[in-house]
Amino acid sequence: MAYALAAAIARGRQDVILVPYDTQADRIELFKRDFPRVEGAAHPRQTVEETRLCVAAVKPQVLPRALQDLGETRGLLVSIAAGVPLAKLQGYCPLARFIRVMPNTPALVGEMTGAFTPGLGVSAEDRELAAGLLQCAGPLIEVEESLMDGVTGLSGSGPAFFARLAQGFIDAGRELGLEESDARLLTLQTMKGTAALLLERGYSCEALISMVSSPGGTTLAGREILEASDAGEVIRRTVLRAAARSRELGGE
Ligand SMILES: NC(=O)c1ccc[n+]([C@@H]2O[C@H](COP(=O)([O-])OP(=O)(O)OC[C@H]3O[C@@H](n4cnc5c(N)ncnc54)[C@H](OP(=O)(O)O)[C@@H]3O)[C@@H](O)[C@H]2O)c1
């Protein structure tokens, strides 16, 4: 995720200098190789002492250690860790100002979405700085912290769920005789085009479904199978389970 966010910021904001730190030095080299303005840090503390905003992009399980390595910082810290609440973050670095963010991996191609919640002491200027940088990767919404587990289950984990659905379409295309690469293109461009139509024209999902469903046609025939199944319920339970896991991670 750190690489994905850095890629988007490097693309969108040429004025920004990135100061990456990783426990493995070769990962810092990767940033230096791929982005134009990078000054790798020798110690994690450098990432808060020499920057206006520091993103902690480590697994929730290693976050306490990573934050403790930053020392008694008063800096502006962004946590992207799934499930870890602001109160807990503040406990690791009591003097810091925290913003909790839930991004997603489409950040790699500038198509991220997600949400953020500012913690105690975060100023309007801090919020603007963080949103301005992170939104290089795609739109973020501001939500109450109580909604962050839901955002994690929906858009944080969502790319994996959509990819699983896409695999089903690709497999069906193969069964119908299409080459793998053709089935993949038709599936993925259909997903992308559907999303673009819904986003850009503002249609409801129901309106779009009706538009594609001619009486007696192919879509209606397919929908008879889809809508007689429990696919909608399975998707609902999938997202709710991911959100519940986010809550569990916060308690661990
Ligand atoms: N992946 C997603 O789709 C996604 C989506 C939304 C949010 N998130 C959140 O993003 C965070 C990062 O996830 P990720 O998938 O990018 O994790 P990741 O692939 O494990 O990347 C974290 C990097 O930080 C390094 N690291 C470990 N301890 C460190 C320390 N003390 N100081 C500095 N660097 C350290 C890790 O090295 P080692 O490999 O040697 O441990 C690794 O290179 C997680 O909290 C996750 O909940 C992820």
The ligand as an ORCA input file, in Angstrom:
! r2SCAN-3c Opt
* xyz 0 1
  N      -3.390     -4.607      1.071
  C      -4.544     -3.975      0.966
  O      -5.351     -4.180      0.055
  C      -4.916     -2.942      1.995
  C      -6.067     -2.143      1.781
  C      -6.359     -1.156      2.740
  C      -5.558     -1.011      3.864
  N      -4.502     -1.823      4.031
  C      -3.682     -1.652      5.233
  O      -2.429     -1.196      4.801
  C      -1.448     -1.632      5.731
  C      -0.281     -2.191      4.966
  O      -0.701     -3.325      4.244
  P       0.225     -3.951      3.133
  O      -0.593     -5.016      2.495
  O       0.835     -2.885      2.290
  O       1.375     -4.601      4.086
  P       2.819     -5.169      3.709
  O       2.814     -5.638      2.296
  O       3.220     -6.081      4.813
  O       3.747     -3.883      3.720
  C       4.254     -3.335      4.918
  C       5.745     -3.075      4.758
  O       6.241     -2.512      5.976
  C       7.405     -3.241      6.393
  N       7.584     -3.132      7.838
  C       7.325     -4.084      8.790
  N       7.626     -3.584     10.019
  C       8.036     -2.305      9.833
  C       8.461     -1.274     10.709
  N       8.527     -1.456     12.033
  N       8.810     -0.081     10.175
  C       8.756      0.111      8.841
  N       8.373     -0.830      7.948
  C       8.008     -2.024      8.435
  C       7.107     -4.642      5.924
  O       8.294     -5.426      5.918
  P       8.167     -7.024      6.170
  O       7.518     -7.573      4.944
  O       9.591     -7.442      6.328
  O       7.355     -7.213      7.412
  C       6.548     -4.367      4.530
  O       7.541     -4.084      3.591
  C      -2.116     -2.674      6.641
  O      -2.280     -2.116      7.923
  C      -3.443     -2.939      5.999
  O      -4.444     -3.155      6.969
  C      -4.133     -2.769      3.127
*
